[in-house]
Amino acid sequence: MDRPHDLVVYGATGFVGELTAAYLAEHAPAGVRIGLAGRSREKLEAVRRRLPAAARDWPLLVADTGDADALRALAEGTRVLATTVGPYARYGLPVVEACARAGTHYADLTGEVLFHRDAIDGFDKVAQDTGAKIVHSCGYDSIPSDLGVFVLHERAAADGAGELVDVDLVATARGGFSGGTIDSMRAQLEAVGADRSRRKIVGDPHSLSPDRAAEPTPRQPSDAPLPGRRGSRGTWTAPFVMASYNTRVVRRSNALLGFAYGRGLRYGETMGFGSSPVGAVAAVGTTVGLAAGLAGMTLPPTRALLDRVLPKPGSGPSAEARAKGWFRMDVEATTTSGRRYHARVSGKGDPGYAATAVMLGESGLCLALDDLPDRAGSLTPATAMGAALVERLVTAGHTYSVTG
């Protein structure tokens, strides 16, 4: 079936949605048919006027997440739908369903375990039957983690070094979390508070597994370790706020690939602060601050106070601030043969905004244009796109390197 669009950005009137559209306007190959979608034609027109000249003729598509007919038409009219409409637990499942049923490839920015699990349970089989690739977490959550371990595995396999065993990622960055990410965290806390049975899903290190009973049972690193030194560089580390999500995406990739990374894979993530005494102080302070922030978001009085100071959904830093941001992931791995490897994943731009727009934009183009693995259903960036997306991101200026 011929479709009028190759790629549609849904949520283009939001902050990250507009950044993604602007990236595509500057970097999409000539001839790619791109559309902008959202709830308000007036706001879409305003966004289009602000975009580079290449986007001035892009069609505008109006669809609300509560309108099943509009979503169906939106999905049926494009080969790929990239959505920034969150929190995904509130708004995302109807979009996933529309794409799964239409055989339309899908990419989002979710960092929500519960939404991801619900999407798998509800629409994985539907998408497999229609050939749709439903690809969650195509931004800073969780492309650097997922593809970082993927390239480590590829290198170790090429060297005949055996399976991955202990893999430890240390994240450092300059930039903030987007208002949308914070709103997603808030929505998940509310869901757990309303239904205590959901807490078990959030806490399960294999909660995104395609077959929980088939999972091997090596003890996984804590998602909230105490401050300490890690890695060959003696880096001071603290809990990484997205570890409880990113690690589950990586483990899902391993399971979807038939445990190709290793049945004994132990994978963890922390945030790094350097090896100096100042780093030790920062690691302790960050650990205390994260614990206090999480506790504050669970209690109504303190949550109301935090809501006044935390970034709001749809807002973000200035262009100057976004340009000053950066991210780096250092991933150290040991294999069953005893070989040690180090991967570095890095990029310029605020990770939650500028770098995420690059990742989502390239994911959409990859799904629309590239020769990809013959897989469908609820996938991850590594299992849906793998080496093709790595190549795209390197071309876009990100680093994916492995030594060992």
N, C-alpha and C positions, 0 to 999 in steps of 0.2 A: 504493500500500500504506500503510495506516494504521500508524503506529509509536507505541509507548507513550510515547516520550520525544522532546522537541524538542532537548534538549542534555544530554549527559553529560560530566562532568569525570572523565577517567581519570587516575589518579595523585593522587586527592584526599587521600590520607594523607601525601603529601610536603609540604614547606614551601610552595612556590609553589602547588601544587595546592589546599591548604587556603585560602590567601589568595584564590585565584581563586573558590573556592566561597563564601567569605565575601562577596566583592564581589558575586557574583550574587545571594546571599540578600538583599542590601540594595538592589540596583539592577535586577534583572530585573523586567519587567512582570508584573503578576498574571496568572496563567493559563499562564505558560510552564512546561512540564513538564520539570523538571531532575532528573537522577540523579547519584549519586556512585559512582565505580567504582575498584577497586583489587584488590590480591591478598588482603587480609585483611579479612574481615567485622568482626572484633573492632576493628581499627584504624579502619575506616570508621564503625562505631558511635560510637567515641570522638570522631572528627572531627565527626560530625553533632551530637553533644551540645554541642560548643563553638561551633557556628555560631549565627547569629541565629535567632530563633524561626521566621521564614519557611521555614527549611530543615528543620525538625524532622520533617516528613513526607516528605522526599525519599527515594525508594527507593535501596537499596544494591545494587550489582551487583558480583559477584566474578568477576574474570578475570585470569589470568596471561598474560604475553606469550608464554610457551612453550606455551600451550594453544590450538591453532588453533580448536577447536570453541567454546570460551568466547569467543574474540575475535570469531568470526563471529556468534555470538548477540548479543554486545554491540553490534557494528556494525549488525546488522539491526534492532535494537530502538530506534535513535535516528536522528533526522534529521541531527544534528551531533555529532561526537565531538571534544572538546578534550583533548589529552593533554599531560601534563607529565612523562611517564615517560621518563627519559634515563639515561645517554647514549643518544641516539637511534640511533647506529651499532650499539649492542649490543641494544637492545630495540625500536627503532622500526619496522623494516621489516614485521614481521608485522601491526602495527597499521595501517600504511598499506595493506597488501594487503587486509586485512579490510574497510576502509572503501571502497577502490576497487572491490572486487568487489560490495559491498552497495549501491553508489550513495549512500554516506553522506558528507556533507561532513566535512572533517577540518581541524583547526588544531593546530599545535604551537609549540614555543619553540626549535626547533633553531638552532644557530649553526655547524653542522658541514657543511662543503662536501662531504665524501665521502658522508655519509648522504644529503644532498639530491640529489647526483648519482645515487646508487644508486636512490633512490626515483623519480626521473624516468625512469631507464632501465628500471626494473622495472614501473612501474605507471601511468605517464602515459597510455598508450594504453587500458589497462583502465578508468581513471577517465573518460576521454573517452567511452568506449562506454556507461558506466552513468550518466553525468551527474554524477559526484561531483566536487566542488571540493576538491582536496588542497592546502591552503594552509599552507606552511611559514613559520616565523619570525614568529610573531604576538606578539612581545614587544618589549623594548628592542632585541633583534636580531630583525627589522630594520625594524619599523614606522616609527619616526621617519625613518630614512633613505629608505625606499621611498616613503612618503607625502609626505615633504618634497619630493622631486624630482617626484613626481606633481603636487602643487599648483603648483609652479613651471611645469611644462609646461602645465597647464591655463590658468594666467594668461597665459603668453606666447602660447599659441594663441588665446585670446580677444582679445588685443590685436593679433593679426596680426604679431607681432614675429619670427616665424621659429622655427627649431629651436634647441634648446639645444646649446651647443658646449662651453664650459668651465664645469663645475659643481664647486664646492669646498665641502665640508661641514666645519665645525669644531665638534667636540663638547665640551661642558663639562658636568660633573655633580658631584653630591655623593652618594656612596654607593659600595658595593662590588659586585664580581661575586659572583654566587651560587655556592654549592658545586657546583650542577649544571652551571653554565657552565664552571667549572674542570675538572670531571670530563669534560665533553665535549671540552675542549681536550686533556686527557690522552689520551682515547680516540683522538682523531684523530692525535696524535703517535705513539701505539702502532701505529696502522694503517699510517702512512707508514713507520715503522721496520720493520714486518714485510713490507711490499711496497713497494719503492722506486719501482715504476712509478706508485704513487698520488701520489707527490710532484709529478709533472707536472700532475695534476688540481688539486691544491691551489694550485699556483703560476700556473695559467692564469687571466688576468683575465676570460676568458669561459667559465669551466669549467661554469657553469650554463646556458649558452646552449641554446635548443631546437634550434639547427642551427649547430654551430660553423663549418662551412664557409661559411655565409652571413654571418658577422659581418664588419662593416667593420673596417678596420685602423688607426684612429688610435691613436697611442701613448698608453697609459693611465698616469696618475700612479702613482708607486711606492706600495705599501702600507706601506712602512717608510721614509719620507723622513727626512732629517737634520733636527735641530731648526732652526727658522728662523721668520721673520715671514711671516704669510699674511693675505690679505684686506685690505679697505679700512681695517680698524681696526688693522692692524699687530700682530695677535695672535701671541704666541709659541706655537708648536705643536710637538708631538711625535707619533710614530706612535700611532694609535688601535688598540687591540688587536683590535677587531672589524672593522677596515677591510677585511681580506682576505676577509671573508665578506659584509658589508653591500654592498660595491661590486658583488659578483657578483650579488646579488639585484636591485639596481637595474638592472644591465645586462640581466638576464633579463627584467625588466618591460619594458624598452625593446624587446627583441627580440620578446616575446610580443605587443606592441602594434604590430608591423610597423615598428619603429624610429620610432615617432611622436615620441619625444623628440628624435631626430636621429641620422642615420647617422654624424655626426662627433662624437658625444658623448664627451667626456673627463671622467671623474668620479673624484674622490678624496675621502678622508676623513682628518682628523687630529684630535688632541685639543688643545684650547686652554687656555692658562694666563695670559691677560691680556697687556697690552702693557708692563708695567713690567719693570725689571731682575730683580725677584723671579720674574716669569714666565719669563724666560730661564733662570734657574737651575733652576726646576721642570721646564722642557721638557727640558733636558739630563739632569737626574737621572732623569726618567721614561724617556727613551730608553735610558739605560744600564740602568735597573732592568728594563725589559721584555726587553731583550736577554739579561740575566743570568738572568731568570726562565725564558725560553724555553729557554735552554741547559741550565738546571738541571733542567727537566722531561724533557729527552731523555736524561739520564744517570742510571742506576739509583741510585748512591749519593746524589746530590743530590736526586733525585726523592723518595726515601724521607724525606729531611730536610724537604723542602717539604710533603710530605703531612701532616707533624705540625702545621704552622702554618697551612696554607691552609684555607679553609672546607670543611666536609664536605658532600656531597650530603644534602639533606633538612634542613639546618640553615640558620639565618639570623639576622639582627639582631633586636633587640627592637622592639616596636611604636613606642616612642619614637624609636629610631634610624631606623626606616623612615620615620616622619613627617617627620623633618628632612631627608630626602634630596630631590633634585630633578635634573632634567636639562634641557639646552638644546642645540639644534642650530641653528647659523646657517649658512645655505646661500646662497652667492653664485653667480650664474649670468650668463653672457654668451650672447646669441643670435646667430644668423647675420646679423641686421640691425644688430647692435651695441648693442642694448638691454641694460641691466643690471638684474637683479632680485635681491632679497634675500628669502629665506624664513626664518621662525623657527618652530621646532617646540619646544615646551617642556611640562613637566608637573611636578607636585609628587609627592613620594614617591620613596623609593630606587628608582632605575631598574631594578635587577635583581630587585626584589621587589615593592614596592607598585605602582609604575607598570606593571610587566609584568603584574601581576594584572588591572589595569584593561584593558590592551590585549588580553589573551587573553580576558577575560570579554566585552568588547564585540565582539571578533571572533566569538566563538561565537554571541552574540545576533544579530549582523549576518547571519551565514550562515543562521541559523535563521528569521529574521523578515523580512528586508529584500528589496526588489526589486533584484536584482543583475545585472550584465552576464551575457549568455548565453554563458558560457564554462565549460568543464569540463576536468579533467585536473590536472596538476601546475602550480599557479599561485603567484602571489605576492600579498601583501596588496593591492598597487595594482591588479593585474589581476583579482583575484577580487572585491574589494569597493570599492576606489577611493573615490569621493566619499561613498558611504554610510557607510563606516567613518570617514572624516574627520569627517563630521557627528556621528557618535556620540561620537567622542573629544573633540570640541570641547564637546559637551553635558556630557561627563563631567569637564570642567575643563582639558583640554589645549589648547594653543594651536597653531593652524596658520594663519599669516598670511603674506602676500606683499606686498611693496612694490616699486615700480619704475616 
